[in-house]
Amino acid sequence: PLDDRRAELVDRASIDRLGRACGRHLGVEDQLLHRGGAASAEIGEGAQLLARSVVGPGAAVGPNSLVNTAAVVEHGCRVGAHVHFAPGVVLSGGVAVGDGCHLGTGCVVIQNVAVGAGCVVGAGAVVI
């Protein structure tokens, strides 16, 4: 149950009943993160992870960013501060997203691509 998981996470992050997380560090063993691998993921202060979102091993989500419903941040991705992911966004491995970006509903960014600071990626786009 969520209440049991919350007790285990309190030293590293805050997770409310809606599945939002904030804090400095979540380990891969935690419920909201991809299982497997030895690396951990970092979640910046004030960042929110909504229902069914996934943050993979070795990924980092910057402060005050929003990873919306069913969005995926795969292994090794780096997300800057104040970034907004609309529902269903997928970042493949090794993607870098600069500060202040908005990624539209259902867009996909393939492996090892950089999205510069302040960019807007439209809904349904594929960034290659």
C-alpha positions in Angstrom: 0.0 0.0 0.0 1.0 3.6 -0.6 1.2 4.4 3.1 3.9 1.8 3.6 5.9 3.1 0.6 5.6 6.7 1.9 7.2 5.7 5.2 10.2 4.2 3.3 10.6 7.3 1.1 10.3 10.1 3.7 14.1 10.4 4.2 14.7 11.0 0.5 11.6 12.6 -1.0 8.0 13.6 -0.4 5.3 11.7 -2.2 1.7 12.6 -1.8 -1.5 10.5 -2.4 -1.7 11.8 -6.0 1.8 10.3 -6.8 3.6 13.6 -6.9 7.2 13.5 -5.7 9.6 16.2 -4.6 13.0 16.1 -2.9 16.6 15.5 -3.7 17.0 11.9 -4.5 14.9 8.8 -5.2 16.5 5.3 -5.5 15.6 2.9 -8.3 14.0 0.6 -5.7 11.2 3.1 -5.2 7.8 2.5 -6.7 7.7 5.5 -9.0 11.0 4.7 -10.7 12.1 2.1 -13.2 13.3 -1.1 -11.5 16.7 -2.5 -12.5 20.2 -1.2 -12.8 22.4 0.1 -10.1 22.1 3.8 -10.8 19.6 6.0 -9.0 17.5 8.9 -10.3 17.5 12.4 -9.0 14.3 14.5 -8.6 14.8 18.3 -8.0 13.1 20.2 -5.2 9.6 21.2 -6.1 9.5 18.8 -9.1 6.3 16.7 -9.5 5.8 13.3 -11.0 2.2 12.5 -11.7 0.3 9.2 -12.0 1.9 6.5 -14.1 5.0 8.6 -14.9 8.4 6.8 -15.1 11.9 8.1 -14.3 14.6 5.6 -15.3 17.9 4.8 -13.7 20.5 7.5 -13.9 18.0 10.2 -15.0 17.7 13.6 -13.4 14.6 15.9 -13.3 15.4 19.5 -12.4 13.7 21.6 -9.8 10.1 22.8 -10.3 9.6 20.6 -13.3 6.4 18.7 -14.0 6.4 15.2 -15.4 2.8 14.8 -16.3 0.6 11.7 -16.4 2.2 8.6 -18.2 5.3 10.6 -19.3 8.5 8.6 -19.5 12.0 9.9 -18.7 14.3 7.0 -19.6 17.8 6.1 -18.4 20.5 8.8 -18.4 18.2 11.7 -19.4 18.8 15.2 -17.9 15.9 17.5 -17.6 16.5 21.2 -16.6 14.6 23.4 -14.2 11.0 24.6 -14.8 10.3 22.1 -17.6 6.7 21.0 -18.4 6.0 17.5 -19.8 2.4 17.2 -21.1 0.8 13.8 -20.7 2.4 10.9 -22.6 5.7 12.5 -23.4 8.6 10.0 -24.0 12.3 10.8 -23.7 14.4 7.9 -24.9 17.8 7.3 -23.2 20.4 10.0 -22.9 18.2 13.0 -23.9 19.0 16.4 -22.5 16.2 19.0 -22.1 17.2 22.6 -21.2 15.6 24.9 -18.7 12.1 26.3 -19.3 11.0 23.9 -22.1 7.5 22.7 -22.8 7.0 19.3 -24.4 3.5 18.8 -25.9 1.2 15.8 -25.4 2.5 12.5 -26.8 5.8 13.9 -28.3 8.8 11.6 -28.5 12.4 12.6 -28.3 14.8 9.8 -29.5 18.0 8.8 -27.9 20.9 11.2 -27.3 19.2 14.3 -28.6 19.4 17.7 -26.9 16.4 20.1 -26.7 17.7 23.6 -26.0 16.6 25.9 -23.2 13.2 27.6 -23.8 12.1 25.3 -26.6 8.5 24.3 -27.3 8.0 20.8 -28.8 4.5 20.4 -30.3 2.0 17.7 -29.4 2.7 14.5 -31.3 6.1 15.6 -32.6 9.0 13.2 -33.0 12.4 14.9 -32.4 15.2 13.1 -34.2 
